[in-house]
């Protein structure tokens, strides 16, 4: 090959590589999973969907492990869709599931549709804003939990809120996360849930009666995922109770933040 031909090939290749990088189609970047990582969090940080991450890594579920390496598709330079779409709410929809499907945040959906809470109704029409216009939640240490602690939290939600509204389940999970972030309580999910009381009982009755050991339903798991995906919790409660059966009169003196189903939430 002549020198001029070699030079031309090198210049062309470099130009092509620069074009690929500019278009965001260069090789995907590896990411080593650390404590606190979730597919949802990694997707938000890198501007891609959970389904996109799962497809890139041949995953059938959302479980990842500390120390493993994930492929993060490079979406740098890919233009965000600016045209909003419409979604008609069907049975089983939640703001969390709709946001996840469309690569936006729950807070973004609520802002776009001027919703004051997370309640939606079958047949309701929602506007799905673009990812560029959807505010990204800031990472929060409350989501830095292990797979085991996530399962434990799901089992607590199942035990405490079985038969309650879905948003009540999310609120119960949020109470635990709020305690995790508070200096008044232990600094791990496990220790928050198993925190003992001076009278020999536990902060959460399912620990004492063994209900904490029963498996969680898919709805309870989904509720925990939703609580973890929204670190800027609107509900800042640290306690919840059923006023019909509560025997702790002190908690009834605390400021009420919400009433969902049979539970009163307070701080």
C-alpha positions in Angstrom: 0.0 0.0 0.0 1.3 3.5 -0.9 2.1 5.9 1.9 -0.5 8.3 0.6 -3.1 5.6 0.7 -2.1 4.7 4.3 -2.3 8.3 5.3 -5.7 8.7 3.7 -7.0 5.5 5.4 -5.8 6.8 8.8 -7.4 10.2 8.4 -10.7 8.6 7.3 -10.7 6.1 10.2 -10.0 8.9 12.8 -12.7 11.0 11.3 -15.1 8.1 11.3 -14.3 7.3 15.0 -14.8 11.0 15.9 -18.2 10.9 14.1 -19.2 7.7 16.1 -18.2 9.3 19.4 -20.1 12.4 18.5 -23.2 10.4 17.8 -22.9 8.4 21.0 -22.4 5.1 19.3 -18.9 4.4 20.4 -18.2 1.3 22.6 -20.4 1.0 25.7 -18.8 1.8 29.0 -18.3 -0.8 31.8 -19.6 -0.1 35.3 -18.6 -2.0 38.4 -21.5 -2.3 40.7 -21.0 -0.8 44.2 -23.2 -0.8 47.3 -26.3 1.3 46.7 -26.5 0.8 42.9 -29.7 -0.3 41.3 -30.7 -0.6 37.7 -33.1 2.2 38.2 -30.5 4.5 39.6 -27.9 3.6 37.0 -30.5 4.2 34.3 -31.3 7.6 35.6 -27.6 8.6 36.0 -26.8 7.5 32.4 -30.0 8.7 30.6 -31.2 5.2 29.6 -34.1 3.0 30.7 -34.0 0.0 33.0 -35.2 -2.1 30.1 -32.3 -0.8 28.0 -29.8 -1.7 30.7 -31.4 -5.2 31.1 -31.2 -5.8 27.3 -27.6 -4.7 27.1 -26.7 -7.1 29.9 -29.0 -10.0 29.0 -30.9 -9.6 32.3 -34.3 -11.2 33.0 -34.9 -9.3 36.3 -33.7 -6.2 38.1 -31.3 -7.9 40.5 -27.6 -6.8 40.5 -24.7 -7.7 42.8 -21.9 -5.7 44.3 -18.7 -6.3 42.4 -20.2 -7.4 39.1 -19.5 -5.4 35.9 -22.4 -4.1 33.8 -22.4 -2.7 30.3 -23.7 0.9 30.2 -24.8 1.7 26.6 -23.3 5.1 25.6 -26.2 7.5 24.9 -24.0 10.6 24.9 -25.0 12.9 22.1 -28.3 11.2 21.4 -31.0 13.8 21.3 -33.8 13.5 23.8 -37.3 13.3 22.5 -39.0 16.6 22.9 -42.5 15.7 21.9 -44.8 14.7 24.7 -47.0 11.6 24.4 -50.3 10.6 25.9 -51.0 7.6 28.2 -54.4 6.3 29.1 -54.3 4.7 32.6 -55.3 1.0 32.6 -55.7 -1.6 35.4 -52.4 -2.1 37.2 -50.8 1.2 36.2 -49.0 3.3 38.8 -47.1 6.5 38.4 -43.9 4.5 39.1 -44.6 1.9 36.4 -45.6 4.5 33.8 -42.5 6.6 34.6 -40.3 3.5 34.3 -41.8 2.5 31.0 -41.3 6.0 29.5 -37.9 6.9 31.0 -39.1 9.8 33.1 -39.4 10.3 36.8 -42.5 10.1 39.0 -42.0 13.8 40.1 -41.7 14.7 36.4 -45.1 13.0 35.7 -46.7 14.7 38.6 -45.4 18.1 37.6 -46.4 17.7 33.9 -49.9 16.6 34.9 -50.3 18.9 37.9 -50.9 16.0 40.3 -50.7 16.7 44.0 -50.3 13.1 45.0 -49.5 9.7 43.5 -53.1 8.6 43.0 -54.3 7.9 39.4 -57.5 6.4 38.0 -58.4 3.9 35.3 -59.3 5.8 32.2 -57.4 8.9 33.2 -55.3 10.5 30.5 -51.7 11.5 31.4 -49.2 13.5 29.5 -45.8 11.9 29.3 -43.2 14.7 29.2 -39.9 14.3 27.5 -37.0 12.9 29.5 -35.2 16.2 29.0 -38.0 18.1 30.7 -38.4 15.5 33.5 -36.5 16.5 36.7 -34.0 13.9 37.7 -34.1 12.9 41.3 -30.9 13.3 43.1 -29.1 10.2 44.4 -29.8 9.5 48.0 -28.1 7.2 50.5 -31.5 5.8 51.6 -31.4 3.7 48.4 -28.0 2.2 49.2 -29.3 -1.1 50.5 -28.3 -4.7 49.7 -30.5 -7.3 47.9 -31.0 -8.9 51.3 -32.1 -5.7 53.0 -34.4 -4.9 50.1 -36.1 -8.3 50.5 -36.3 -7.7 54.2 -38.0 -4.3 53.6 -40.4 -5.9 51.2 -41.4 -8.6 53.7 -42.0 -5.9 56.4 -44.2 -4.0 53.9 -46.1 -7.2 53.2 -46.6 -7.9 56.9 -47.5 -4.4 58.0 -49.7 -3.4 55.0 -51.2 -6.6 53.6 -54.6 -5.7 52.3 -53.9 -1.9 52.4 -53.9 0.4 49.4 -50.8 0.2 47.1 -49.8 3.8 48.1 -50.1 2.7 51.7 -47.5 0.1 51.1 -45.2 2.7 49.5 -45.7 4.9 52.5 -44.8 2.1 54.9 -41.5 1.5 53.0 -40.9 5.3 53.0 -41.2 5.4 56.8 -38.3 2.9 57.1 -36.2 4.9 54.6 -37.0 8.1 56.5 -35.8 6.5 59.7 -32.6 5.3 57.9 -31.9 8.9 57.0 -32.7 10.2 60.5 -29.9 10.4 63.2 -32.6 9.3 65.7 -32.7 5.8 64.4 -30.1 3.0 63.4 -28.2 3.4 60.2 -29.1 0.2 58.4 -32.3 -1.2 57.1 -31.8 -4.4 59.1 -31.2 -2.5 62.4 -34.1 -0.1 61.8 -36.5 -3.0 61.3 -35.2 -5.0 64.2 -34.8 -2.1 66.6 -36.0 -3.3 70.0 -38.1 -1.4 72.5 -37.3 -1.1 76.3 -40.3 -3.4 77.1 -38.7 -6.3 75.1 -40.9 -5.8 72.1 -39.9 -4.3 68.7 -40.6 -1.1 66.8 -42.4 -3.2 64.2 -44.7 -5.8 65.5 -44.1 -8.3 62.6 -40.6 -8.9 64.0 -42.0 -10.1 67.3 -44.9 -12.2 65.9 -42.8 -13.8 63.1 -44.8 -12.3 60.2 -41.6 -10.7 59.0 -40.4 -14.2 57.9 -43.2 -14.6 55.4 -42.4 -13.9 51.7 -43.4 -10.6 50.2 -45.9 -10.2 47.4 -45.0 -8.7 44.0 -47.0 -5.6 44.9 -45.0 -5.1 48.1 -41.8 -5.5 46.2 -43.0 -3.0 43.7 -43.9 -0.6 46.4 -40.4 -0.8 47.9 -38.9 -0.1 44.4 -41.1 2.9 44.1 -40.1 4.2 47.5 -36.4 3.7 46.6 -36.8 5.5 43.3 -38.1 8.7 44.8 -35.6 9.8 47.5 -37.2 13.3 47.7 -40.1 11.8 49.7 -43.2 14.0 50.0 -44.2 11.9 53.0 -41.7 12.6 55.7 -43.3 10.4 58.3 -41.3 8.5 60.8 -44.2 6.6 62.3 -47.4 4.9 61.2 -50.2 3.2 63.2 -53.7 1.9 63.0 -55.7 4.0 65.4 -58.2 1.1 65.9 -55.7 -1.2 67.4 -52.7 1.0 68.5 -51.8 0.6 72.1 -49.1 3.3 72.0 -50.8 6.5 73.1 -47.6 8.6 72.6 -47.6 8.1 68.8 -51.1 9.5 68.6 -49.7 12.9 69.8 -47.3 13.2 66.9 -48.0 15.5 63.9 -50.0 13.6 61.3 -48.7 13.8 57.7 -51.1 11.5 55.9 -53.9 9.0 56.4 -53.9 6.2 53.9 -56.3 3.3 54.3 -56.3 2.1 57.9 -52.9 3.7 58.7 -52.1 7.1 60.1 -48.6 8.4 59.2 -46.9 10.9 61.6 -43.6 12.6 62.3 
